[in-house]
Amino acid sequence: MRLGIIVTPRARRAGRAGFSSQLEAICKATPGLTVHLRQTHSPAELDEAMRALADRGIDILAPCGGDGTLTATLTAAYRVFGTQLPSWLPLAGGTMNTIARNLGAQAQPAKRLAQMCRSLARGEWHAQPQATILVHSDGEVPLNLATLRPSDKARPARSERIGFLCSAAMGARFLAAYSASPHRGLLSASLLAMRTIASSLIPGGGPLARWLFTPLAAQLCVDGAVQPDPTYRLLIASTVPDVGLGMRVPWQAGSVSDRFHLIASSLSTVKNAIQVPRMLRGLPLCGQPHLDVLAKQTSLVFTQPEPIVLDGELFCAQRLDLHIGPTLRVISPGVAPQGIEPRTLRV
């Protein structure tokens, strides 16, 4: 069996001296396993590394980095392998690791890799299906973190990415505010979340809540049906249920392999804030207007480029076309990555 590992040294857990050598040593001690490890520092290096791993005929791909690294690696793999992607073994090497945790990668990278190598050697491993989202963007420009606005110095472009969790409106603005903070990590994100809730409960909304939940004008079409609500405070399309900090807003995500869960909500700021306990319990939000569906295809058209987040990657786009992407085979010790019992996962 051939394992390819992509390490992004910029990630918090993956940047320490000797980290890559430690991962290689774990794999080389596993009978019947051949490892090919590549470090990448740029998109060009990532594409080159992916072509090299494809030439070596890898069976399993193990990306090690933050949420943005997982998205970039998956997108690069799709460009090289197409829909015939190798099995997937994510290693949580970043700060928040929201996507990796959704895929069952809670442990430190070396510990998880050692555990999975033991399972591979004994033949006691499973590959659970995991749906992805294929995202086409148009009118795309970078997000300026200094102003939290679209860059006015870049030429609009088109792009294609594959990921698991795509968000606009409040979700993208929250990540933009977090990314612009000089301090990052679970504590910083938790403090920002508490500030958001407190600001939302102020009559009329505090400045932070008003900015985060400002209604976003968008033309939304879901599986061919144009939606009547012209503005939204919350827009999430996801194949994983936890959007971060334990908030399971797309509570159906991962329950059906050929659908993503779409939440398009126009609920007020206060109604969103008081339902945090429901989000933490993975229960549907209450109230109207609020769209909560499983979808195969969705298009979003904005009046101007708006902040978008796909997993951990931030950018701005004027149009998004979302389709259900290829199904990954995620290496797992036996429980579906989303925590759903395999017998309830409809394929």
matplotlib code that plots the C-alpha trace (Angstrom):
import matplotlib.pyplot as plt

x = [0.0, 1.3, 0.7, 1.3, 1.6, 1.4, 2.7, 2.3, 5.0, 3.1, 0.5, 0.8, 1.2, 3.2, 5.8, 8.1, 11.6, 11.7, 7.9, 8.0, 10.8, 8.7, 5.8, 8.1, 9.6, 6.1, 5.2, 8.5, 8.1, 4.8, 5.1, 3.7, 3.4, 5.4, 5.4, 6.1, 6.1, 6.2, 6.4, 4.7, 4.9, 2.9, 0.0, 2.6, 4.5, 1.3, 0.3, 3.8, 3.7, 0.3, 1.5, 4.5, 2.3, 0.0, 3.0, 3.9, 0.4, -0.6, -3.6, -4.1, -3.5, -2.8, -2.9, -1.4, -2.3, -5.1, -8.6, -7.3, -4.6, -7.2, -9.3, -6.2, -5.0, -8.3, -8.7, -5.2, -5.9, -9.1, -7.2, -4.8, -6.9, -10.4, -13.2, -11.0, -9.5, -7.3, -8.6, -8.3, -6.5, -6.7, -4.2, -5.1, -2.0, -3.6, -5.0, -8.8, -9.0, -12.8, -12.9, -10.4, -12.4, -15.6, -13.7, -12.7, -9.1, -9.2, -5.8, -2.4, -1.1, 1.7, -0.6, -3.4, -1.0, 0.5, -2.9, -4.0, -0.7, -1.3, -4.9, -3.6, -1.0, -3.6, -6.1, -8.6, -9.4, -12.5, -13.2, -16.3, -18.0, -17.8, -19.6, -17.8, -19.0, -17.7, -17.6, -17.3, -16.8, -17.1, -16.1, -13.6, -11.1, -9.1, -10.4, -8.5, -8.1, -7.1, -10.5, -12.5, -13.6, -13.0, -9.7, -10.0, -6.6, -7.2, -8.8, -12.0, -11.4, -13.1, -12.0, -12.9, -12.5, -13.6, -14.3, -16.9, -18.2, -19.1, -20.5, -21.4, -23.0, -22.5, -20.3, -17.8, -17.8, -17.1, -14.1, -12.9, -13.0, -11.2, -8.5, -7.9, -7.2, -3.6, -4.2, -5.6, -6.6, -9.5, -9.5, -9.6, -12.4, -14.4, -14.1, -15.2, -18.2, -19.2, -18.8, -21.1, -23.8, -23.6, -23.7, -26.7, -28.7, -28.4, -31.7, -31.2, -27.9, -24.5, -22.0, -20.4, -23.7, -25.1, -22.0, -22.0, -25.8, -26.3, -28.8, -27.0, -28.9, -28.6, -30.5, -30.7, -31.6, -31.8, -32.1, -33.7, -36.1, -35.6, -36.2, -38.4, -36.4, -34.1, -31.8, -30.2, -28.3, -27.0, -26.0, -24.3, -23.9, -22.1, -21.5, -20.2, -22.3, -20.0, -19.3, -16.9, -16.9, -19.4, -22.1, -24.0, -26.1, -26.3, -27.6, -28.4, -25.0, -23.5, -26.7, -27.0, -24.0, -25.3, -26.6, -25.2, -27.2, -28.2, -29.3, -30.5, -31.9, -33.4, -34.1, -33.4, -30.2, -31.8, -33.6, -30.2, -28.5, -31.1, -31.0, -27.3, -28.3, -30.2, -27.1, -24.9, -27.4, -27.6, -31.3, -32.9, -33.4, -36.9, -38.8, -39.3, -38.2, -35.7, -34.8, -33.5, -33.0, -30.8, -29.6, -27.6, -27.0, -27.3, -26.4, -25.9, -25.6, -24.7, -24.9, -21.1, -18.3, -19.0, -16.8, -17.0, -15.3, -14.7, -13.5, -10.6, -10.1, -11.4, -12.1, -14.7, -17.0, -20.0, -21.4, -21.2, -22.3, -22.3, -22.7, -22.3, -18.7, -17.0, -17.4, -14.2, -13.3, -12.2, -10.0, -11.7, -11.4, -15.0, -17.3, -18.5, -16.4, -19.5, -20.2, -23.2, -23.5, -22.6, -26.0, -27.8, -25.6, -27.6, -25.4]
y = [0.0, 3.4, 6.5, 10.1, 12.8, 16.5, 18.7, 22.5, 23.7, 27.1, 25.2, 25.5, 21.8, 21.0, 23.7, 22.4, 21.0, 17.3, 17.0, 15.6, 13.2, 11.9, 11.2, 9.4, 7.2, 6.1, 5.0, 3.3, 1.2, -0.2, -3.4, -3.3, 0.5, 2.7, 6.4, 9.5, 12.7, 16.2, 19.6, 22.4, 26.2, 27.5, 26.5, 25.8, 23.4, 21.7, 21.1, 19.7, 17.5, 16.1, 15.2, 13.4, 11.5, 10.5, 9.2, 7.0, 5.5, 6.4, 4.6, 7.0, 10.7, 12.3, 16.1, 17.7, 21.3, 23.6, 23.8, 25.9, 23.3, 20.5, 22.5, 23.4, 19.8, 18.4, 20.9, 20.0, 16.3, 16.8, 18.6, 15.6, 12.5, 13.7, 11.9, 8.8, 10.3, 8.2, 7.4, 10.3, 10.4, 14.0, 15.0, 18.0, 20.2, 23.7, 25.9, 25.4, 22.1, 22.4, 20.3, 17.7, 17.2, 16.7, 14.0, 12.2, 13.7, 15.0, 13.6, 15.1, 14.3, 11.9, 10.1, 9.7, 8.5, 5.9, 4.7, 4.4, 2.7, 0.0, -0.4, -0.6, -3.2, -5.4, -4.8, -3.4, -0.1, 1.2, 3.9, 5.8, 7.8, 11.6, 14.0, 17.1, 20.4, 21.6, 25.4, 27.5, 31.2, 34.1, 37.8, 36.6, 38.9, 38.5, 39.7, 42.6, 41.7, 45.3, 46.6, 43.4, 44.5, 43.1, 44.1, 46.9, 46.2, 42.7, 41.8, 39.6, 36.0, 32.6, 29.7, 26.1, 24.6, 21.5, 21.5, 20.7, 23.9, 27.0, 30.1, 33.7, 36.5, 36.0, 32.9, 34.5, 37.8, 36.0, 34.1, 37.4, 39.1, 36.1, 36.1, 39.8, 39.3, 39.5, 36.5, 33.2, 30.0, 28.3, 30.9, 33.8, 32.2, 31.5, 35.0, 36.4, 34.0, 35.2, 38.9, 38.1, 36.6, 39.4, 42.0, 40.3, 40.4, 44.2, 45.9, 46.8, 44.9, 46.1, 47.3, 43.8, 42.0, 44.6, 44.2, 40.3, 40.0, 42.8, 41.2, 40.2, 40.7, 37.6, 35.8, 32.2, 29.3, 25.8, 22.8, 24.9, 26.8, 30.5, 31.4, 34.4, 35.9, 38.6, 39.0, 36.6, 36.8, 33.2, 31.3, 27.9, 24.9, 22.0, 18.3, 18.3, 19.2, 21.2, 24.7, 25.4, 25.7, 22.8, 24.7, 22.1, 24.5, 22.3, 19.5, 17.1, 17.5, 14.1, 12.1, 11.7, 11.1, 12.9, 16.1, 19.0, 20.7, 24.3, 26.8, 30.2, 32.2, 35.6, 35.2, 38.3, 38.8, 38.1, 35.0, 33.6, 34.5, 32.8, 29.6, 28.9, 26.0, 24.4, 24.9, 23.1, 20.2, 19.8, 20.8, 22.7, 26.5, 27.7, 30.5, 32.0, 33.0, 30.2, 27.7, 24.3, 21.7, 19.0, 20.1, 18.9, 22.3, 25.9, 29.2, 32.6, 35.9, 39.0, 42.7, 43.0, 40.7, 39.5, 37.7, 33.9, 31.2, 27.6, 25.6, 27.9, 29.8, 33.4, 35.2, 37.4, 36.5, 38.0, 34.6, 31.1, 27.9, 24.9, 21.3, 18.1, 17.0, 13.6, 11.3, 10.8, 7.5, 8.7, 6.3, 5.6, 3.2, 2.2, 5.1, 7.4, 10.7, 12.8, 10.6, 9.1, 5.3, 3.6, 1.9, 5.3, 6.8, 6.7, 6.2]
z = [0.0, -1.0, 1.2, 0.1, 2.8, 2.1, 4.9, 5.1, 7.5, 8.0, 10.0, 13.7, 14.6, 11.4, 11.7, 14.4, 13.6, 12.8, 12.3, 8.8, 9.7, 12.6, 10.3, 7.8, 10.6, 11.8, 8.3, 7.5, 10.6, 9.2, 7.3, 3.7, 3.7, 1.3, 2.2, -0.1, 1.9, 0.3, 2.0, 0.2, 0.7, -2.3, -4.7, -7.4, -5.1, -4.1, -7.7, -8.4, -5.4, -6.3, -9.8, -8.3, -5.9, -8.7, -10.7, -7.8, -7.7, -4.1, -2.6, 0.4, 0.6, 4.0, 4.0, 7.2, 7.9, 8.8, 7.2, 4.3, 3.6, 3.4, 0.9, -1.2, -1.2, -2.1, -5.0, -6.2, -6.0, -8.0, -10.8, -11.0, -10.1, -11.2, -9.6, -8.9, -5.8, -3.5, 0.0, 2.4, 5.8, 7.1, 9.8, 12.0, 11.7, 12.0, 14.7, 14.6, 12.6, 12.1, 9.0, 10.2, 13.4, 11.3, 9.5, 12.7, 13.0, 16.5, 17.6, 17.1, 13.6, 14.7, 17.2, 14.6, 11.9, 14.2, 15.1, 11.5, 10.5, 13.1, 11.7, 8.2, 9.1, 10.8, 8.0, 10.6, 8.8, 7.0, 4.5, 5.1, 2.4, 2.7, 0.3, -0.9, -2.5, -5.8, -5.8, -8.9, -8.3, -10.7, -10.2, -7.6, -5.9, -2.7, 0.6, 2.1, 5.8, 6.8, 5.6, 5.6, 2.1, -1.4, -2.8, -5.4, -6.9, -8.3, -11.6, -11.1, -12.0, -12.1, -9.9, -9.0, -5.6, -3.7, 0.0, 2.7, 4.3, 2.2, 3.9, 3.1, 5.1, 8.9, 8.6, 6.2, 8.1, 11.4, 9.9, 8.4, 11.8, 13.4, 10.6, 11.0, 14.7, 15.8, 18.1, 16.7, 18.2, 20.0, 22.8, 20.4, 18.4, 21.5, 22.8, 19.4, 19.5, 23.1, 21.9, 19.0, 21.2, 23.7, 21.0, 19.4, 22.6, 22.9, 21.8, 18.2, 18.2, 19.1, 16.4, 16.0, 15.7, 13.3, 11.0, 11.2, 10.6, 8.1, 5.6, 2.4, -0.8, -3.0, -5.8, -4.6, -6.8, -5.3, -7.6, -10.3, -8.0, -7.4, -3.8, -2.9, 0.0, -1.4, 1.7, 4.1, 7.4, 7.4, 4.3, 4.8, 2.4, 4.1, 4.0, 7.6, 10.5, 12.8, 11.5, 14.4, 18.2, 18.3, 16.4, 14.4, 12.3, 9.2, 11.4, 8.4, 6.7, 6.0, 6.4, 2.6, 0.4, -2.7, -1.1, 0.9, 3.6, 2.7, 5.4, 4.0, 6.9, 7.2, 10.9, 13.0, 14.9, 18.3, 17.0, 15.8, 19.2, 21.4, 19.4, 20.2, 22.5, 19.6, 17.4, 20.0, 20.2, 16.4, 16.2, 13.4, 13.9, 14.5, 12.9, 9.5, 6.9, 7.0, 4.3, 5.5, 2.7, 1.3, -2.2, -5.1, -6.8, -5.7, -7.2, -5.4, -7.2, -5.3, -6.3, -5.7, -4.6, -1.1, 1.5, 1.1, 3.1, 1.9, 4.9, 6.0, 2.8, 2.5, -0.8, -2.3, -5.3, -7.0, -8.0, -6.6, -8.2, -5.8, -6.8, -5.0, -5.5, -5.7, -2.7, -0.7, 1.1, 4.5, 6.4, 9.7, 12.6, 12.0, 12.9, 10.1, 10.2, 11.1, 14.1, 12.3, 12.7, 9.4, 9.3, 9.2, 6.5, 3.3, 0.2]

ax = plt.figure().add_subplot(projection="3d")
ax.plot(x, y, z, "-o")
ax.set_aspect("equal")
plt.show()
